[in-house]
Amino acid sequence: MTATLAGFRVAVTAARKAEEQIALLERRGAVVEHAPALTLDPHRVDEEALRAATERVVAEPPDMFLATTGIGMRAWLDAAEGWGLREPLVQALSGAEILARGPKSVGALRRAGLRELWAPESELFEDVLDHLRGRDLSGRRIVVQEHGQSLSMVAHALRRQGAEVENVTVYRVISAEDPAPMFAMVERVADAEVDAVTFTSAPAVATMMDCAAAAGRRDDLVSAFQADVVAVCVGPVTAAAFEMWGVPTIYPSDRSRLGAMVRLMETELPSRRSGLSVDLVGGHQLLLHGDQVLLDGVEVKLSPAPLSVLQALVAAPGHVIPRPALLAMLPSGTASSEHAVEMAVARLRAALGTRSVQTVVKRGYRLAVASWES
């Protein structure tokens, strides 16, 4: 596989499927740092409270039901089955006007024999509220399946339209037991020491922001995301969690999946990196970004002297750079004779290929660009 992300440092905040995501990134050459924002199994269920809510729904079926997550619907139905209440719960919901936030909740509903009346293409819960805004909901009983975080503001908005609202808390999202890795990651991101951070859930965004606030670096974190560090989200729901902070995000437009997110990074990250790109003889591509050197997407390690020579040659590809000029570019402490330039060029050729640098007799050296090939 081509190392399309070679030279990039990517921070991963996921707990679930973290190994899969890290493997996808490392196979593409990225250096990955991992700090889980949530627990490995963050979906903690308060069975006593959920059973009481289920019994209320069965006893008083809603006029409208808002389903927000597939995992939440499945967890609720599975719990209800254990109490012998699955069929009564499905029956109570079947008579309601059902709105679903996205395809995962739609899938869970349909597997239970329930059919949604409407779902937004965006997968954003805000669009569900927009769909209801302006309707007279007076006297309508609405049940809202929460998605790990409180939807009390949603309930408040619906009550202002006259509805009677009950939020059913199927599970709560729990932060990682050990916050130290996340605190360390916040420092790295705030200092722009990584190129991108991936997020697969909105609660992970909230956890990082809370951690940054506790460390006194939330403003620095937001500034880094706005300028140097790319916030990469698995889908629009996760990306929406950044909107209140004014943080730009990228996410795949077709589907909220890990593979699509990584493929997006393969095109977006290199395009955002400012650097000098040169096509060398032999069909090779050279990218120089600061002190980082990529040859055909693979990072090449160079010591200071050959790196200094390369920086001078790349700045004027195809043009002859005299030996005295290259000598002046060498780091301080390097031998002062032109032999030091010859040694640096030799090391550069060893790293990039013997044809990468051409000697022009009595004049100097030039980078062997592809346009010379016949």
C-alpha positions in Angstrom: 0.0 0.0 0.0 1.3 3.5 -0.9 2.3 5.5 2.2 0.0 8.4 1.4 0.1 9.7 4.9 3.8 9.4 5.5 5.2 12.3 7.4 1.9 13.1 9.1 1.2 12.8 12.8 -2.4 11.8 13.6 -4.0 11.7 17.0 -6.8 9.2 17.6 -9.4 9.8 20.3 -11.5 6.6 19.8 -11.8 3.8 22.2 -14.1 1.5 20.2 -12.4 0.1 17.1 -9.3 2.1 17.9 -7.0 -0.7 16.8 -8.7 -0.9 13.5 -8.4 2.8 12.9 -4.8 2.9 14.0 -3.9 0.1 11.7 -5.6 1.8 8.7 -3.6 5.0 9.4 -0.2 3.2 10.0 -0.5 1.2 6.9 -0.7 4.5 5.0 2.5 5.7 6.7 1.1 8.0 9.4 2.6 8.2 12.9 -0.3 7.6 15.3 -0.8 8.8 18.8 -3.7 7.4 20.8 -5.6 8.9 23.8 -9.1 7.5 24.2 -11.6 10.1 25.2 -14.2 7.6 26.4 -14.2 4.2 28.0 -13.9 1.1 25.8 -17.6 0.4 26.6 -19.0 3.9 27.2 -22.7 3.0 26.9 -23.6 2.4 30.6 -27.2 1.5 31.2 -29.1 2.4 34.4 -31.4 -0.6 34.3 -33.6 0.5 37.1 -34.3 3.9 35.6 -34.7 2.5 32.1 -37.2 -0.1 33.2 -39.3 2.5 34.9 -39.2 4.7 31.8 -40.1 1.7 29.6 -43.1 0.8 31.8 -44.3 4.4 31.6 -44.1 4.3 27.8 -46.0 1.0 27.7 -48.7 2.3 30.0 -49.0 5.6 28.2 -48.1 5.2 24.5 -46.7 8.4 22.9 -48.1 10.3 20.1 -44.7 10.9 18.7 -41.4 9.1 19.1 -37.9 10.5 18.3 -35.2 7.8 17.7 -31.7 9.2 17.8 -29.2 6.3 17.7 -29.1 2.8 16.4 -27.1 1.5 19.4 -29.6 3.2 21.8 -32.6 1.6 20.1 -31.0 -1.8 20.1 -29.9 -1.5 23.7 -33.4 -0.4 24.8 -35.2 -3.2 22.9 -32.7 -5.8 24.3 -33.2 -4.6 27.8 -37.0 -4.6 27.4 -36.8 -8.2 26.1 -35.0 -9.2 29.3 -37.9 -7.8 31.3 -40.5 -9.4 29.1 -41.5 -5.9 27.8 -40.2 -6.0 24.2 -43.4 -6.7 22.5 -45.5 -4.3 24.6 -42.8 -1.6 24.0 -42.9 -2.2 20.2 -46.7 -2.1 20.3 -46.7 1.2 22.2 -44.3 2.8 19.8 -46.0 1.4 16.6 -48.9 3.8 17.0 -46.7 6.9 17.2 -45.5 9.3 14.6 -41.9 8.1 14.4 -39.0 10.4 13.4 -35.5 9.0 13.2 -32.3 11.0 13.2 -30.3 8.9 10.7 -29.8 5.6 8.9 -28.5 3.7 11.9 -31.6 4.5 14.0 -33.8 3.7 10.9 -32.2 0.3 10.6 -32.7 -0.5 14.3 -36.4 0.6 14.1 -37.1 -1.5 11.0 -35.4 -4.6 12.4 -37.9 -4.2 15.3 -40.8 -4.0 12.8 -41.2 -0.2 13.3 -41.4 2.3 10.5 -40.2 5.9 10.6 -42.4 8.5 9.0 -39.4 10.9 8.3 -35.7 11.1 8.7 -33.3 14.0 7.6 -30.7 13.3 5.0 -28.1 15.2 7.1 -28.3 12.8 10.2 -28.4 16.0 12.3 -30.9 16.1 15.2 -31.1 19.8 14.7 -32.8 19.1 11.4 -35.4 16.9 13.2 -36.2 19.9 15.4 -36.4 22.2 12.3 -38.8 19.7 10.8 -41.1 20.1 13.9 -40.6 23.8 14.3 -43.7 25.8 13.7 -46.1 22.8 14.3 -48.7 23.0 17.1 -47.7 20.2 19.4 -50.2 21.2 22.1 -51.2 18.1 24.1 -49.0 15.8 22.2 -47.0 13.3 24.2 -43.5 13.0 22.8 -40.9 10.4 23.8 -37.2 11.2 23.0 -34.6 8.4 23.0 -31.4 10.2 24.3 -28.1 9.4 22.6 -25.7 9.2 25.5 -25.8 12.9 26.3 -28.6 14.8 27.8 -31.3 16.2 25.4 -32.9 18.4 28.0 -32.7 21.4 25.8 -34.5 19.5 23.0 -37.2 18.6 25.5 -37.4 22.3 26.6 -37.8 23.4 22.9 -40.6 20.9 22.3 -42.4 21.9 25.5 -42.4 25.5 24.3 -44.4 24.3 21.4 -47.0 22.8 23.8 -45.8 19.2 23.9 -45.6 16.9 26.9 -42.0 15.4 26.6 -40.3 12.5 28.3 -36.6 11.8 27.6 -35.7 8.1 27.9 -32.1 7.7 29.0 -31.0 4.4 27.5 -27.3 4.9 28.3 -24.8 7.5 29.4 -21.4 8.0 27.8 -18.5 7.8 30.3 -15.1 9.4 29.9 -12.0 7.2 30.0 -11.0 6.0 33.4 -7.4 7.4 33.0 -7.5 11.0 31.8 -3.7 11.4 31.7 -3.3 10.4 28.0 -6.0 12.9 27.0 -4.4 15.7 29.0 -1.1 14.9 27.2 -2.9 14.9 23.8 -4.5 18.3 24.6 -1.0 19.7 25.1 0.3 18.2 21.9 -2.7 19.5 19.9 -2.6 23.0 21.5 1.1 23.3 20.6 0.3 22.1 17.0 2.6 19.1 17.3 0.2 16.9 15.4 -1.3 17.4 12.0 -4.8 16.0 12.6 -7.0 14.6 15.3 -9.8 12.0 14.5 -13.1 11.9 16.3 -15.8 9.2 15.9 -18.4 10.6 18.3 -19.7 13.9 19.6 -19.0 13.0 23.3 -15.3 12.6 22.4 -15.3 16.2 21.2 -16.9 17.3 24.4 -14.4 15.3 26.5 -11.4 16.9 24.8 -12.8 20.4 25.2 -13.6 19.7 28.9 -10.1 18.4 29.4 -8.6 21.4 27.6 -10.6 23.7 29.9 -9.4 21.9 33.0 -5.8 22.3 31.8 -6.3 26.0 31.0 -5.6 25.5 27.3 -9.1 25.5 25.7 -8.4 28.8 23.8 -5.1 27.4 22.6 -6.7 24.2 21.5 -9.4 26.0 19.5 -6.8 28.3 17.9 -4.7 25.2 16.9 -7.8 23.6 15.3 -8.6 26.9 13.5 -5.1 27.3 12.1 -2.8 24.3 11.9 -4.4 21.1 13.2 -7.2 19.4 11.1 -10.2 18.1 13.1 -11.3 15.0 11.2 -14.8 13.6 12.0 -16.4 10.4 11.0 -19.7 12.1 10.0 -21.8 15.3 10.3 -23.2 14.5 13.8 -19.7 14.4 15.3 -18.7 17.5 13.3 -21.7 19.4 14.6 -20.2 19.2 18.1 -17.4 21.5 17.0 -19.8 24.2 15.6 -20.2 26.1 19.0 -16.4 26.5 19.1 -16.0 27.8 15.6 -13.7 24.9 14.7 -13.7 23.9 11.0 -13.9 20.2 10.4 -13.7 17.7 7.5 -15.8 14.5 7.3 -16.7 12.1 4.5 -19.8 13.2 2.6 -20.9 9.7 1.5 -21.0 7.6 4.7 -20.0 7.7 8.3 -17.4 4.9 8.3 -13.8 4.6 9.4 -12.6 3.6 5.9 -14.3 6.7 4.3 -12.8 8.9 7.0 -9.2 7.6 6.4 -9.6 7.9 2.6 -10.6 11.5 3.0 -7.5 12.1 5.1 -5.4 10.6 2.3 -6.4 13.5 0.0 -7.1 16.3 2.4 -3.9 16.2 4.6 -1.4 16.3 1.7 -3.3 19.0 -0.1 -3.2 21.2 3.1 0.5 20.9 3.7 2.5 23.7 2.2 5.7 22.3 0.7 7.9 22.1 -2.3 7.0 19.3 -4.7 9.3 18.2 -7.5 9.1 15.4 -10.1 12.5 13.7 -10.3 13.9 11.6 -13.1 12.7 8.0 -13.0 9.1 9.0 -12.2 9.8 9.7 -8.6 8.0 12.5 -6.6 9.9 14.5 -4.0 8.1 16.6 -1.4 10.0 18.8 1.0 8.1 20.3 3.9 10.4 22.0 6.4 12.7 19.4 7.6 10.5 16.5 6.4 11.5 14.8 3.1 9.1 12.4 1.3 10.1 10.4 -1.7 7.1 8.8 -3.4 5.1 9.3 -0.1 7.8 7.6 2.0 9.6 9.6 4.6 13.4 9.8 4.0 15.6 10.7 7.0 18.5 13.0 6.2 21.2 14.4 8.4 21.6 18.2 8.6 24.2 18.6 5.8 22.5 16.7 3.0 19.2 18.2 4.1 20.6 21.7 3.7 21.9 20.9 0.2 18.5 19.4 -0.8 16.7 22.5 0.5 18.9 24.7 -1.7 18.5 22.5 -4.8 14.7 22.1 -4.4 14.3 25.9 -4.2 15.6 26.1 -7.8 14.9 22.7 -9.4 16.9 22.1 -12.6 19.1 25.1 -12.0 22.8 24.8 -11.2 23.7 25.8 -7.6 27.5 26.6 -7.3 29.6 24.7 -4.7 30.4 27.9 -2.8 26.7 28.7 -2.4 26.0 25.2 -1.2 28.9 25.4 1.2 27.4 28.5 2.7 24.2 26.6 3.2 25.8 23.9 5.4 25.1 24.0 9.1 27.6 25.7 11.3 30.4 23.4 12.5 30.6 21.6 9.2 34.0 21.4 7.5 34.7 24.6 5.6 36.0 23.0 2.3 34.0 22.1 -0.8 34.8 18.5 0.1 32.1 18.8 2.7 29.6 19.7 -0.1 30.7 16.6 -2.1 30.2 14.4 1.0 26.7 15.9 1.6 25.8 15.4 -2.1 27.0 11.8 -1.9 24.8 11.1 1.2 21.9 12.8 -0.6 22.3 10.5 -3.6 22.4 7.5 -1.3 19.1 8.5 0.2 17.2 9.6 -2.9 18.9 7.6 -5.7 22.1 8.1 -7.6 20.4 9.9 -10.4 18.7 12.5 -8.1 21.5 15.0 -8.2 23.5 15.9 -11.3 27.0 17.1 -11.2 27.8 20.0 -13.6 31.5 20.0 -14.1 33.3 23.1 -12.8 30.0 24.8 -11.9 28.1 22.9 -9.2 25.1 20.6 -8.8 21.4 20.6 -9.8 18.4 18.5 -9.0 17.6 16.0 -11.7 14.1 16.9 -12.6 11.8 14.7 -14.8 11.6 17.2 -17.7 15.1 16.1 -18.7 14.0 12.5 -19.5 13.5 11.7 -23.2 
